[in-house]
């Protein structure tokens, strides 16, 4: 979840804002800035993809709660 927020959204917004600024001011050599943001976005996508493929969430019911529901 935090990888989405910090790597994807923030880098995407910075890249979008910089592109808008460059459109207004004319493109000046900001290639390193764009490459850094694109790499950050790709790393974020990689982390999210890896997490979605490897982390499994299982519902665990407390034994006490399970016994209460069956005895009622």
N, C-alpha and C positions, 0 to 999 in steps of 0.2 A: 504494500500500500504506500509506504513512504517513498519507495523508489519511483512510483508513478508521480507523486507530488513533486519531489525535489529534482529528479533527473529529467523527467519527461515534460511536465507542465512548465516548470520554471525555465528550462532551456528552450522550450518551444516558444514561450512568451518573449524571452530575450531575443531570440532569433527573429521572430515576427516584428517586434518593436524596432530592432536594428534595421531590418529590411525596409520598414516604413520610413525610418529616418534617412536611410540611404536614398530612397526614392525622392524624398524632398530635397536633400542636400546634394544629390549627385553621388555616384558610387566612387568612394575613395578607397584605397587599398585597405580593406578590412577582412581580407581573406583568412587570416589566422583566427579572427574572432568567429567567423562563420564556420570554419572547420572545427574549432573547439566545441561550438554548440551542437553541430551535427554529430560529432563523436559522442558527446554527452547524451544526446537523444538515443543514439544507437546502443550505448551501454545500458541506458534505462530500459529500452525495449528488450535487450538481452536478459537483464535481471528479471523482469516481469515474466518473460517467456519461460525462463529456467524455473522460477518459483511456481508458476502454474503447472509445469510438467512434473515437478518433484514433490511438492507439498500436498499431502492429502489431509483433509479435515474430516474427522469422524465425530459423530455425536456420541457423547459419553453421558450415560445417565447414572447418577449416584445410586449406589445399591440401596440406601435407605429410602430414597425417593421412589425407586422401582418397587420396593416392597410395600410402601404406603399405597401406591396406586393399585396394586393387585389386591390388597386386603380390603379396600373400600368397596 
